[in-house]
Amino acid sequence: MSFDAIVDNLPLYLSGAWTTLRLLAMSLALGLLVAIPLGVMRASSRRRWWLPVWCFTFVVRGTPLLVQLFLLYYGLAQFEAVRASLLWPLLSSAWFCAMAAFAINTCAYTTEIIAGAIRATPAGEVDAARSVGMPWALMVRRILLPSALRRALPAYGNEVVLMLHATSLASIVTLLDLTGAARDVNSRFFLPFPAFITAALFYLAITFVLVALFRRAEARWTRHLRPRS
């Protein structure tokens, strides 16, 4: 088994890794930005707030990410109104559709993670804020969200790793990510094992870095949550 073709194509893998990291970072940033207010709404006791968010997260989490990606990239193109709209340059872009599908997917999961962390906030913290007359919006910003986001770190770390692996679907819509690079090498040199094991090693390396970063973040920001000996 020759690995010469893999060595010669390492720049292709590095380019694919860069594409994967950009997709991951942008989808996570957009997903988290929207998930924070949705998480607050999802944790609300008012039906008119949590019900629409629950419907969104139920539909997104209940359908495969691949189907969502196909609906955005292939499905919307069948509508003449979409093709004639100002958004068509974006919706016809494989990059935008992949990023949007990943962002929507991770937003749904992150919303439930944040909502669960808000519900797990000790009632004493909320009661203390209310006892000093703190307004609701200020209490959410200074008490609920900081506490909840710290508690959400372990679960969110898992979501980030899962989203990294999910970005491998981007190659199906013609993007040359890590998996796309492996498929390209395999199609040209007929070396399935070396081609895909190289991509797997890249994914493992990125996962190792992400896990290490989240462990450091947990050690710093969740130290007070650990049981004291």
C-alpha positions in Angstrom: 0.0 0.0 0.0 1.6 3.3 -1.2 1.1 6.5 0.7 3.0 8.6 -1.9 -0.3 9.9 -3.3 -1.4 11.0 0.2 1.9 12.9 0.8 1.6 14.6 -2.5 -2.0 15.6 -1.8 -1.4 16.9 1.8 -2.0 20.5 0.6 -5.5 19.4 -0.6 -6.2 17.9 2.8 -5.0 21.1 4.5 -7.3 23.1 2.2 -10.1 20.8 3.1 -9.4 21.1 6.8 -9.5 24.9 6.5 -12.9 24.7 4.7 -14.1 22.4 7.5 -13.0 24.7 10.2 -14.5 27.7 8.6 -17.8 26.0 8.2 -17.7 24.8 11.8 -16.8 28.2 13.2 -19.4 30.1 11.2 -22.2 27.7 11.8 -21.5 27.5 15.6 -21.3 31.2 15.9 -24.6 31.8 14.1 -26.3 28.9 15.9 -25.1 30.0 19.4 -26.1 33.7 18.7 -29.7 32.7 17.9 -29.8 29.8 20.5 -29.2 32.1 23.5 -32.5 34.1 23.2 -34.3 31.0 22.0 -33.0 29.1 25.1 -34.4 31.8 27.4 -37.8 31.6 25.6 -37.7 27.8 25.8 -37.2 27.8 29.5 -40.0 30.3 30.1 -43.2 29.1 31.8 -45.3 31.2 29.4 -46.8 29.0 26.7 -46.7 31.6 24.0 -43.0 31.9 24.4 -41.9 28.3 24.8 -44.3 26.6 22.4 -43.0 28.1 19.1 -39.4 27.4 20.2 -40.3 23.8 21.1 -41.9 23.3 17.7 -38.7 24.6 16.0 -36.4 22.4 18.0 -38.7 19.3 17.7 -38.8 19.6 13.9 -35.1 20.2 13.5 -33.9 17.6 15.9 -36.5 15.1 14.6 -35.2 15.2 11.0 -31.9 14.2 9.6 -29.3 16.9 8.9 -28.7 15.5 5.5 -32.4 16.0 4.6 -32.3 19.5 5.9 -29.2 20.2 3.7 -30.9 18.7 0.6 -34.0 20.8 1.3 -32.0 24.0 1.4 -29.6 23.3 -1.5 -31.8 21.3 -3.9 -35.4 21.8 -2.6 -35.7 25.6 -2.7 -34.4 25.8 -6.2 -37.6 24.3 -7.6 -39.6 27.4 -6.7 -39.7 30.1 -9.3 -40.3 32.8 -6.6 -37.1 31.7 -4.8 -35.0 31.8 -8.1 -36.4 35.3 -8.9 -35.8 36.7 -5.4 -32.9 38.8 -4.2 -31.8 35.9 -2.0 -31.1 33.5 -4.9 -27.4 34.3 -5.2 -27.1 33.1 -1.6 -29.5 30.2 -1.8 -27.7 28.9 -5.0 -24.4 28.8 -3.2 -23.3 25.5 -1.8 -21.3 27.2 0.9 -24.2 29.3 2.1 -26.7 26.4 2.1 -24.3 24.1 4.0 -23.5 26.8 6.6 -27.2 27.6 7.0 -28.2 24.0 7.4 -25.4 23.4 10.0 -26.3 26.6 11.8 -30.0 25.8 12.0 -29.2 22.3 13.2 -26.8 23.2 15.9 -29.1 26.1 17.0 -31.9 23.7 17.7 -29.7 21.4 19.9 -28.0 24.3 21.6 -31.3 25.9 22.4 -32.3 22.8 24.3 -29.0 22.7 26.1 -29.2 26.3 27.2 -32.9 25.9 28.3 -32.0 22.8 30.4 -29.1 24.7 32.0 -31.4 27.6 32.8 -33.9 25.3 34.4 -31.0 23.8 36.5 -30.1 27.2 37.9 -30.6 27.1 41.7 -33.7 28.9 42.7 -31.8 30.8 45.4 -29.8 32.8 42.8 -33.1 33.9 41.1 -34.7 34.7 44.5 -31.7 36.8 45.6 -31.9 38.8 42.4 -35.6 39.4 42.8 -35.2 40.4 46.5 -33.0 43.4 45.6 -35.6 44.5 42.9 -33.5 43.5 39.9 -35.5 43.9 36.6 -36.2 40.7 34.7 -34.0 41.6 31.7 -31.1 42.5 34.0 -31.5 39.3 36.0 -31.4 37.2 32.8 -28.2 39.0 31.6 -26.3 39.1 34.9 -27.6 36.0 36.8 -29.4 33.4 34.6 -27.3 33.4 31.4 -23.8 33.5 33.0 -24.8 30.7 35.4 -26.5 28.6 32.7 -23.8 29.0 30.1 -21.3 27.7 32.6 -23.4 24.7 33.3 -24.0 24.1 29.6 -20.3 23.9 28.8 -19.9 20.0 29.0 -23.0 19.4 26.9 -22.1 22.1 24.4 -18.6 20.7 24.1 -20.2 17.5 22.9 -22.4 19.4 20.5 -19.4 21.1 19.0 -17.6 17.8 18.4 -20.7 16.3 16.8 -21.1 19.3 14.6 -17.5 18.9 13.5 -18.3 15.4 12.4 -21.5 16.6 10.7 -19.6 19.0 8.5 -18.5 16.0 6.5 -21.9 16.1 4.8 -20.7 19.3 3.0 -18.9 17.3 0.5 -22.2 16.0 -0.8 -23.1 19.5 -2.1 -19.8 19.8 -3.9 -17.8 21.6 -1.1 -14.2 20.4 -0.9 -13.9 19.9 2.9 -11.8 17.2 4.6 -14.2 14.4 3.5 -14.4 15.9 0.0 -10.6 15.9 -0.2 -10.5 12.2 0.7 -13.1 11.4 -1.9 -11.2 13.3 -4.5 -8.0 11.5 -3.7 -9.8 8.1 -3.7 -11.4 8.9 -7.1 -8.1 9.8 -8.7 -5.8 7.1 -7.2 -8.2 4.4 -6.1 -6.8 4.3 -2.6 -9.9 4.3 -0.3 -8.1 3.2 2.9 -5.2 5.7 2.9 -7.4 8.4 1.6 -10.1 8.2 4.2 -7.8 7.2 7.1 -5.9 10.4 6.5 -9.1 12.4 6.7 -10.0 10.5 9.9 -6.6 11.5 11.4 -7.3 15.1 10.6 -10.7 14.9 12.3 -9.1 13.2 15.3 -6.5 16.0 15.6 -9.2 18.7 15.4 -11.4 16.8 17.9 -8.4 16.5 20.3 -7.9 20.3 20.2 -11.6 21.1 20.7 -11.9 18.7 23.7 -8.7 20.1 25.3 -10.1 23.7 24.9 -13.4 22.8 26.4 -11.8 21.0 29.3 -9.7 24.1 30.1 -12.8 26.2 29.9 -14.7 23.9 32.2 -11.8 23.8 34.7 -11.8 27.6 34.8 -15.5 28.5 34.7 -17.2 25.5 36.4 -14.8 25.1 39.3 -17.4 26.2 41.8 -19.8 23.5 40.7 -17.5 20.7 41.6 -18.2 18.8 44.9 -15.8 19.9 47.6 -13.9 17.2 49.4 
